[in-house]
Amino acid sequence: MRPILLLVALLFAMPAEARPDAASLEAARRFLCPNGGTPVRGQGGRCRAAAGEGSARGWDRGLPPPAHRQAACPEGTRAAEARARPEAVRCVPD
């Protein structure tokens, strides 16, 4: 079950006095969207950027820009053609 759906289901299953307080809901939101924003209902794993932030992705912060070319495979692996996409090369264990 998607995390946001599970959270909503748990909220409606609890009696009103047992529902989580604002701090607990904020902790859940931070868990579901660690880079900011709010969870998007019906799209598990997607977060909507908070007002003025522009993007809630953030997973690529600190990574170098893409080179658009095949990088050398790490030690202990070799280049191999991908099964479903012959134009793609994957690094597989030796």
C-alpha beads as a LAMMPS data file, in Angstrom:
LAMMPS data file: protein, C-alpha beads

94 atoms
93 bonds

1 atom types
1 bond types

-500.0 500.0 xlo xhi
-500.0 500.0 ylo yhi
-500.0 500.0 zlo zhi

Masses

1 110.0

Atoms # bond

1 1 1 0.000 0.000 0.000
2 1 1 1.307 3.461 -0.787
3 1 1 2.547 5.384 2.261
4 1 1 0.131 8.309 1.922
5 1 1 -2.854 5.974 1.510
6 1 1 -1.752 4.028 4.557
7 1 1 -1.485 7.254 6.563
8 1 1 -4.975 8.376 5.484
9 1 1 -6.442 4.935 6.214
10 1 1 -4.899 4.958 9.689
11 1 1 -6.254 8.440 10.401
12 1 1 -9.820 7.459 9.516
13 1 1 -9.598 4.166 11.408
14 1 1 -8.744 5.913 14.698
15 1 1 -11.200 7.540 17.058
16 1 1 -10.924 11.345 17.116
17 1 1 -9.150 11.454 20.505
18 1 1 -6.474 9.005 19.313
19 1 1 -5.616 10.846 16.074
20 1 1 -2.079 12.217 15.803
21 1 1 -1.366 15.806 16.712
22 1 1 0.129 18.411 14.357
23 1 1 3.717 17.511 15.345
24 1 1 3.162 13.855 14.439
25 1 1 1.624 14.786 11.096
26 1 1 4.578 17.072 10.359
27 1 1 7.005 14.251 11.202
28 1 1 5.135 11.936 8.806
29 1 1 5.240 14.597 6.065
30 1 1 9.001 15.051 6.569
31 1 1 9.443 11.258 6.335
32 1 1 7.419 11.013 3.112
33 1 1 8.992 14.130 1.534
34 1 1 12.471 14.530 3.072
35 1 1 13.469 17.247 0.570
36 1 1 10.463 19.453 1.283
37 1 1 6.982 19.822 -0.144
38 1 1 3.906 17.739 0.574
39 1 1 2.886 14.232 -0.574
40 1 1 0.715 14.124 -3.706
41 1 1 -2.399 12.028 -3.153
42 1 1 -2.705 9.129 -5.578
43 1 1 0.906 9.360 -6.789
44 1 1 2.964 7.344 -4.339
45 1 1 6.454 8.708 -3.838
46 1 1 5.670 12.091 -5.427
47 1 1 5.961 15.339 -3.519
48 1 1 4.545 18.710 -4.509
49 1 1 6.919 21.613 -3.977
50 1 1 6.035 24.052 -1.243
51 1 1 5.059 27.559 -2.363
52 1 1 8.091 29.431 -3.638
53 1 1 10.430 26.418 -3.670
54 1 1 10.056 25.536 -7.339
55 1 1 11.027 21.877 -6.978
56 1 1 10.899 19.316 -4.200
57 1 1 13.073 16.782 -5.993
58 1 1 16.490 17.493 -4.540
59 1 1 17.784 13.948 -4.985
60 1 1 20.340 15.188 -7.510
61 1 1 21.839 17.932 -5.324
62 1 1 25.624 17.712 -5.276
63 1 1 25.890 15.365 -8.282
64 1 1 27.906 16.404 -11.326
65 1 1 25.909 17.315 -14.442
66 1 1 25.231 14.471 -16.896
67 1 1 27.992 13.837 -19.441
68 1 1 25.650 12.119 -21.936
69 1 1 28.188 9.398 -22.634
70 1 1 28.894 5.942 -21.280
71 1 1 31.149 6.031 -18.231
72 1 1 33.689 3.286 -17.635
73 1 1 32.350 0.332 -15.674
74 1 1 33.632 0.030 -12.079
75 1 1 36.223 -2.574 -11.184
76 1 1 34.739 -6.065 -10.916
77 1 1 32.107 -5.406 -13.598
78 1 1 32.025 -5.491 -17.392
79 1 1 29.958 -3.700 -20.035
80 1 1 27.096 -5.737 -21.489
81 1 1 24.228 -4.974 -23.847
82 1 1 20.897 -4.561 -22.041
83 1 1 18.382 -7.295 -22.927
84 1 1 15.353 -5.125 -23.579
85 1 1 17.254 -2.149 -25.051
86 1 1 20.110 -3.100 -27.376
87 1 1 21.224 0.544 -27.601
88 1 1 21.829 0.650 -23.822
89 1 1 24.933 -0.636 -22.074
90 1 1 24.827 -1.896 -18.482
91 1 1 27.640 -2.768 -16.092
92 1 1 27.209 -6.338 -14.856
93 1 1 29.329 -8.352 -12.405
94 1 1 32.180 -10.368 -13.947

Bonds

1 1 1 2
2 1 2 3
3 1 3 4
4 1 4 5
5 1 5 6
6 1 6 7
7 1 7 8
8 1 8 9
9 1 9 10
10 1 10 11
11 1 11 12
12 1 12 13
13 1 13 14
14 1 14 15
15 1 15 16
16 1 16 17
17 1 17 18
18 1 18 19
19 1 19 20
20 1 20 21
21 1 21 22
22 1 22 23
23 1 23 24
24 1 24 25
25 1 25 26
26 1 26 27
27 1 27 28
28 1 28 29
29 1 29 30
30 1 30 31
31 1 31 32
32 1 32 33
33 1 33 34
34 1 34 35
35 1 35 36
36 1 36 37
37 1 37 38
38 1 38 39
39 1 39 40
40 1 40 41
41 1 41 42
42 1 42 43
43 1 43 44
44 1 44 45
45 1 45 46
46 1 46 47
47 1 47 48
48 1 48 49
49 1 49 50
50 1 50 51
51 1 51 52
52 1 52 53
53 1 53 54
54 1 54 55
55 1 55 56
56 1 56 57
57 1 57 58
58 1 58 59
59 1 59 60
60 1 60 61
61 1 61 62
62 1 62 63
63 1 63 64
64 1 64 65
65 1 65 66
66 1 66 67
67 1 67 68
68 1 68 69
69 1 69 70
70 1 70 71
71 1 71 72
72 1 72 73
73 1 73 74
74 1 74 75
75 1 75 76
76 1 76 77
77 1 77 78
78 1 78 79
79 1 79 80
80 1 80 81
81 1 81 82
82 1 82 83
83 1 83 84
84 1 84 85
85 1 85 86
86 1 86 87
87 1 87 88
88 1 88 89
89 1 89 90
90 1 90 91
91 1 91 92
92 1 92 93
93 1 93 94
